[in-house]
């Protein structure tokens, strides 16, 4: 049991870091699964990898509660209205992925959840990050505040989020890349990506719990709590560091990292 708890902590750390950096949590979990597989049923393991995202979601809620909660904090009527408008845009941004991802989730996993696809997506989007950042160099961004995102922007970023249904793409990677392409400032693109994660990841977690059922052993409950709590703590640190980093730096380092990780995944499974 103690070994599994220790593995769970490591998995929570991986989730808390890779969920928010544009480097694909799936790619890292495929590698982690080779060495950190828990002594649980395949059904619980599949559910666990999704549900620990609840810790990451809670980190967003805690860090950005003032931005996401319409009332309180001495908000004016205009600020309250702006918060509601932000939520409308978040919901609109989530619709494309929900309409495609929910009915096709199992089929997508069946077709694309494999090391080859994940490695390919890691490399492709790594290259795209480098290309886009090189083209964006010294460019003046059109949108420099999250509240200035238009409904058209929300829809376009939502369409980019659909790309993340392919494992290895990275949800944050696809939406941040899309945001940069349509003219969002790096901080705005990252922040909006964080907000989009709340309904997307909450919905995915609830679906997996419903599929698994609400009957858990005491060991499974401990595993879920430890993984979720670890992901929450690490997510808070990761988000703060990322927002601080991109104020003065671009995303190219993550592009190079994705390419390297993609090659590692390919070599590992070729030599396995």
Protein Blocks (a to p, Z undefined) as FASTA:
>chain_A
ZZmmmmmmmmmmmmmmmmmpcgbjmlmmmmmmmmmcccddfklmmmmmmmmmmmmmmmmm
mmmmmmmpmggjiiafklmmmmmmmmmmmmmmmmmmmmmmmmmmmmmmmmmmcfklmmmm
mmmmmmmmmmmmmmmgopacfblcfklpcfklmmmmmmmmmmmmpghkopmlmmmmmmmm
nopafklmmmmmmmmmmmmmmmmmmmmmmmnopadcfklmmmmmmmmmmmmmmmmmmmmm
mmmmmmmpcfklmmmmmmmmmmmmmmmmmmZZ
